[in-house]
Amino acid sequence: MTAQAAESRDLAVVIGLEVHVQLETDTKIFCGCSTDPAEEPNTNTCPVCLGLPGALPVLNEGAVEAAVKVGKAIDASIPEETAFHRKNYYYPDLPKNFQITQYDAPICQDGVLEFGHEGQRRSVGIRRAHLEEDPGSIKHVREGTESLEARTCSIDRADYTLIDYNRAGTPLMEIVTEPDFREPAEVRAFLEKLEEVLEYLGVFDPARDGSLRIDANLSVVDADDVDEDGAIDEDVLEAANRTEVKNISSHKGAEQALSFEASRQRKLIESGRSVEQETRHFNETHGNTVAMRSKEEEKDYRYFREADLPPLQVSGWKDEIEIPELPDARRERFRGEYDLSAEAASKLTSTKQVADFYERLASEYEADLVATWVADNLLGELNYRDMDVTDIEDRLEEVATLVGLVADGEITAKNARETVLRGMLDDGDDPETIVDREGLGKTSGDAVQDAVEEAIEENPDAVEDYHSGEDGAINFLVGQVMQKTGGSADPGEVNGLLREQLEG
C-alpha cells in the first residue's frame, strides 16, 4: 500500500487491558510471610516464596475469598472447580523461574463492569480474572554518593541491579478485559471505577506502593471494520498487529501511554509502514513508549498444571460469601434517602471511607448540612491541598466535632469553614483549641443588639437605601454587623434584628 493510500484510511483504536491488583491480605498467597512493606529488603521471606527446593505452597483462603468477592461484584461466572498452573519464564525477580498462576481454569470468567464516560454509561466485558503470585521487585542503580532512591534509574543507565524478594508471593488478581475500549480516555474512566469497586469490597488498598499495575494491548484497525455497536470481528483483531505496553502504574499514566501509542501506530500506518507486534515500556518521565522485546506468545510460557496444589472446589463460595453495598447502589440510595443531588451523591460515595463518614454524621445531624460540610467544605479543602481523606483518617473525629459545633449553633458556618477547618488542616490544631484561641464562640444577646444599633447609626446612606426599597442595603448592613462581631453572630438573627430596628 502506498503512503498516499494509507493517509486516506479512516482508522480506529482497539484497546484491551490486563490489570494486576494486589489483594489486601495479611500474608502471602502460598506462605505465611507478611505482606506488610518491610524496611529492610529480603526480610519478609521464607523457603516457599524464595522457591527453595522441597518447599511446598499452601493456598491462602483469604485470597480466594477476595477473588470471589471481585467475581460477584463484576457479575462473573465462578466455576465449580478452579486450578493453578506454572507459567515458565526467566527473570531475576522470579526466584523459582516460574510463576504460579491460573491458566485455563480461572476463578472468575465472563464478567462485566459498567462505568460513566462523558455523560454516557459504558460497559466493558471482563474475559477472566484469576489469582497468581507477584514476583519480587527490582531497582536499577547507578554508582554515586547520593541516597539509594536518588540513584535509582532506568536499566540503560544503571551500574548494577538490586533485587528485593519481599514482594515475591504477594497475592495478585489479574483482571483481563475484552478489547472493548475505543479511546484512551475510556481506559482512565474504567480504571477509576474499577479501583472504586475494589476499595468498597475491602480487598484493595490504593495507598500501597504498586497495588495497581496495568498492561495494555493496543492495535489500530480500519474504522469500517468496527460495527455500529463497537463490535469487531475476531479475524480482524487477529490480523491486526498489536503492541503490549507494560507496567503502567496510574490511571493518568494509562491514558498518557495509550494516547502516545495510538498516535505512534497511526503515524506508522499513515506513512505506509507496518506496526511491529512487540512489548513496549512506558517511560513516565518522557511520556512515550519504547520497544522492549518481541511479544511473547502463549506457547512461550509452557504452561502445565501445578502438581503441588490440588484443584480448588469453589462451587458454594459464591452463595456463602457476601459483598457490601457497591458504589452505584449506594449513590442511588443516598439520592433517595437523603434527597441529595446527583453531584453531591457522587462526591459523598467517591470512596467508602467518605460515604461511611457522611452516613454516620447524617444519623446525628441534618443531612443537607452534613452533605455541604463533607462534600463541599471538607473534600474541597482537601483537594485544594492535594490531599485525600485517607491523609486525615485519624482526625475524622475532630471534623465530626466541628460539624457538631456548627449544627448546634456554637459557631457560624463561615468561621467554621474559613478559620477552624483551614486551621485544622494547615496547623494541625483541634477545633476547640482554634475556637477558643480566635474567640469564635457565637456572639448573641446584647452584644449583637449593640452592633446592630452601631451599624445603623454609622451608615445613614444604607438606611436610606433600605427605606427606598433597595434589596442590597440590608445585606450591606448585615455585613457591617458581622464585621463588628468578628463573624461570630448568626447572620439570620442579625438580619431579623436589623429589619426590626429599621421598621420600628
N, C-alpha and C positions, 0 to 999 in steps of 0.2 A: 504494500500500500504506500502511495506517495504521501509526502508530508502535507501536500495541499489537500488530498482527500481526507487525511486524518484530522486536519484542522476543522473540517466541516461536520465532524461527528458530534452528536449530542450525547454526552456521557453521564453516567450515574454512578454514585459511590455505594458500595456494599460493605457493611462492617458487621463483624461478629466478635464477641468478647469471651475471654476466659478470665474470670475474676477469682483471685485467690484470697480467701477470707480466713484470718486467724480466729479460730474458735476460742471463746473465753472459758478455759478450764484451768484448774489449779495445777494439774500435772500433764505431762506429755501424752501423746496418743497411744504409745506402746510401752511406756515405762512409768515409774513413779517420780521421775525428776521434775522439779518445779518449772513452771513456765514463767515465773516472775523474772524480769530482767536482772541479771547478776552484774554487780560492779566489775568483778574480775572475770575475764574470758575463761571459758572451758572449765567452769566450776559446777554448773548445773548439768552434769553429765554422768553416765554410767555405762557399763558394758553394752546395754541394749541400744541406747541412742548413739553410741560410738561404733556400733557394728562389729564388736569383738566376736571372735569365733566362739560358738556354743551358746551365745546369749539368745534368749527366746522372747519374742514380743508378746505382750498381753494387752488386749484391746481396752481402751478407756471407755467405760459405759457413758460417762458424761458427754464425750464427743459424739457418740451415737445419738443420744437424746437431743443434742443441739442440732444435729443434721436432720432428725425427724421434724423438729420444730420448723426449720427452714423449709422443708418439704411441704408441710401443711400450710405455711404462710404463702407459698407460691403455687398452691393447689396442684402439687406434683403427684404423680403416681409413685407409691412406695411399695416395691415388690415384696413378696413373702420372704425371699431369701436374697442376701447380697454376699459378695465375696471380695477378697483382696488379691491383688496381683503384684508382681515385681516388674517395675519399669527400669530397664537396664540402660544406664549411660554413665560415663565417667565425668566427674567434675570434682575439684579439690574439696568443696564443702559438703560432698556426699560421701560419708565415710565408708558405707557398705558397697559403693559403686552401683547401687540400685536403690530405687525409691519404692516403698510400699504404698500402693495406691489402689484404686478400683478401675477396672478396665471395662469388661462387657456386662458387669452386673452392678451399676451404680446404685446408691441407696435412694436417689431421687431421679425421676425421669418425667419428661413431658409436662413441665410446669409453665406458668405464665406470670409475668409481673406487669401491672399497669402503672403508668406514671403520666404526669402532665408535662406538656411541652408546647409553648407558645399558645396557651389557651385551649389546647386540644388534648383529649385523652388518647394515649398511645399504649399499645400492649406489645410486649416482646416475648417470644417463646423462649423457654428455658429447656434446652435439649437434655441436659443432665446436670446433676450436682452430686459430686462424690467426695468421699473422705480420702485424705492422704497425709503423709508426714512432710514437714518442712525440712529442707536441708539446713546446713549451718549458714553463717554469714561470712563474707569476705571483705577485707579492706585492702585496697591497693595504696601503698605508702611510698613517698619519696624521702630520701635522706634529708636531714636538717636538724636544727636545734629547737624548732617550734614544738608546740604540743602535737600529740598524735592526730587529733582532729584537724589541725591546721595543715598537716602533711598528707592527709588522705586525698587521693587524686584518682584520675582515670587510669586504666591499666596501661595505656600507651606512655604515660609519664612516670610510672612507678618504678622504684628501685627494687622493691620486694613486696610480697603479699602476706597478710596476716589472716588466719582462719580461726573463727570462734565457733565452737560446736554447741554453745548454749542454746541456740535456736533449733538445732537438729532434733527432730522428733516432735516439734510443736504441732498440734493438730490444725490442719487446714481443711477448708471445704472449697473445692474448685467448682465454680458455677459457670457453666458453658451455655451461652445463648445461641439461638438461631441467628443467621445473618440478616436480621430484621432492621438494622439501623441504616438510614439513608443519608445522615449527615452527622458530623462530629458533635454538634450541639445536643443532639438527641442522646448521645452516649453520656454526656455530662449529666443531663437531667435524669437518666436512668440510674446512674451510679449514686446520685444524691438520694433517690428514692430507695434503692437497694440498701444503702447504709442506714437510712432511717428505719426501715423494716427490721434489719438485723439488730439495731440498737433496742428497738421495742421488744424484740424477742429475748433480749438479755444474753445473747450468745456472742456478742462482739463489743469490743472496746475501741472506738476510733482514736483514742488518745495513745494507744500502744504504737510504738515505732514499727512500721512495716506491717500493720494489721490488715491493710487492704492493698493488694498489688494487682495490676491489670496487664494482661497480654491481649493485644487486639489484632485481628486479622482484617485486612482491608484490600479490596480489589476494585477496579473500575471497569464497568461494562457499558455497552450501548444502552442509551435510555429507552430505546424501542423494545429492549428485552425485559423491561420492568412493566408488569401488568398494572392496571389502574389501582388495584388494591395493594400494590407494592410487592407482590409475589414475583419471584424469579425462578425460572426452570432450573432444575438441578444440573442439567447438562451445560447450561450457560455458566453456572457457578464453577463447575468442574473445569471448564475450558479457560476460565479467566485466571491468569497468574496472580496470586495474592502474596502480600508480604505480611509477616508477623512482626509487630512492634512489641518488644519485650520490656518488662519491668517498669511499667508506668506506676507512679506511686500516689497520684492525686486525681480528683475529678477534673481540675483545671488542666493538669498535665495531660490527661487523656484527650481532652478537646484540642489542646495545642498540638500534641503529637500527631493526631489523626488529621487535623487540618493541614499540617505540613505534608504528611504522607499523601493525602488525596491530591494536593496541588502538584507534588512531585510526579505522581503517576500520570496525572492528566497531561503534564508537560511532555513526558516521555511519549505518550500515545499521540498527542497532537503534533509531535515532531517526527512521527513515523517510526519510532523505536519501540521495542518491546519492554515489558516490565519483567524483571527477573524475579522468580519465586525464591524468596530468601527471608532470613530472620534479620531484623534490624533493631538497633538500640536507640532509645530516645535520649538525646542529650538535653537535659532540662535547662542547663545554663545557656545554651545557644538556641534552644527551641527547634532543633532539627533532628532527623533520624539518620543514622549511619549504618552501613552494612556490617553485620557481624559474621555471618556464615550462611551457607546454603541451608535451606529449610529442611529439617528432618522430616521423614515420613514415618507413619505408624510402624512399619516393619523394622525401622532402625532401632526401636526400643526393645524388641524381642520380649514382649510381654509373656509371662507364664504365671500360673497360679502360685500364690504364696502358701507353701506347704505348712508353715508354722502357725497359720491362723485358719481355723476351720470356717466353713460358711456360717454366716450370721443370720439367724431367724429373726425377722423384724415385722412379721405379719400383723401382730397385735399391737405394736407400739403406736401406730398412728391413732388408734382409738384411745389408748391409755394416756398418752402424753397431751397435756393441754397447752394451748398457747394464749398469751394475753391479747387484749383488745389491740388491734393494729392501727396504725396512724390514720388511715382513711376513715375507718369506722369511728374512731374517737373524734375526729374532726367533725363528722356529721352529727354525732351525739352532742358535742359541745354547742353546735349551732342551734340545735333544737332545745336542749335542756337549759342552756344559759342565754339563749336568744342573742348569740354573737354574730357578727358579720363574717362573711367567708374569709376576709383578710385576717381578722382577729383570731378566728378559729385556727387558721393555718399557722400563724405565729405561735399560738399557745400550744400547738401539738408538734412543733418543729423538732423537739426531742422529748423522749419520755420523761426526763427529769423536769423539764419546763411544764409539761402537761400535769404531772403529779403535783408539782408545787402550786400551780394555779388552782387545781381542783381542791386541794387542801384548804387554801385561803378562801375559795369561793364557798366552802361549807361554813365559814366563820363570819364572812363579811359580804357586803352587797356585790353580786357577780360582776356588774359593769365596772364598778370602782376597781376591783381586783384585776379585771381584764386590762384596764387602762394602765395600771401600775406594772403588771408583768409584761404585757405585750409591747407597750409603748415606752414607758419610762425605764424599766429595768433593762429589757433587751436592747432598747435604743442606746442607752448609756454604755452598755457593754460593747455593742457593735462599734460605737464611736471610738472606743479604746482598743479595738481589735481583740476583744476578749470574748469568751464563751461562758455560759452558765456553769460549766464544769470548773472554771477558774475560781469561782466563789462558792463552790458547793458546801464548804464548811462554814459559810456565813449566811446561808439562806434563812436561818432563824432570825438573824438581825434584820434582813429585808422584811420578813414577816412582822417583826416588831414595828418597823417603820410604817408598813401598811396599816397596822392596827392603830398607830398614833393618828394617822390621817382619818381612818374610818371613825374613830371615837372623838374626832374634833379637837384633839390635843394640839395639833399644829396644822398650818394651812398646807394645801396641796403644793402650792408654789414653793414655799420654803422647804418642804419635804423633798421635792424634786431637785430644785436648783442648789440647795445648800447641803441638806443632810445626805441624800443619796450620792451626790458627787463627792462629798467629803468622805463618805464611807469607802468609795471605790478608789479615790486618789490618795487618801491618807491612812486608810485602814482603821479609822475610829468607829466605835459603835454608835448607833443613832442617839441613845440617851446622852452620851458624852457631848455630841455635837449640839444637840438641842439646848443643853444646859450652858455650854460654853458660849454659844451665839445668842442666848436669850430668846429662843424661838417659840417658847410656850405661847399659846394663843392669847392675845390681848382681848379683854371683854369689859363690859360694865362701864364704869365712869371714865376709864381711860379712853375707850373708843368714843364715848359721847363727847369728851373734851376735844378729841382730834377732829370730830365731825364739825363741831362749832368753830374751831380754828380754821378749818378748810373753807367753810362758808364765809367767814369774816375776811379771810385773806384773798379770796377770789371773787370779787363782786361781778366781774365780767362773765364768768362762768355761770353765776347765779342768774344773771340777766338772760343769758342764752337759754338756760333751762326753762325760765318762765316764758321765753319766746317760742318754746317747742323744739329746740334743737336737741336731738337724741344724744349726741356725743358729749354734751355738757355734763350729764350725770356720771358718765364713765371717767371723765377728767377728774371730777371731784372725788370719786371713789379712789382713783389712783393717788390723789393727794393725801387722803386719809391713810391709805396703805403705806405710803412713804413715811408718814408721821409715826405709824405704829411699827415700823420696821418689817412690814409684810406679815405681821403676826395676827392681824384682825381677820375675821371672817368676811370675805367680800360681800356675801349675800346679806349679812347683818348690817354692814356698812351702807349698802345700797338702800336698805329699808330705813335706816336711821336718817340718811340724807333726805330721802323723799318726805319723810315725816316732818323733818325740820323745815324743809323748803315750802311745804304745803301748809304748815301751821300758821 
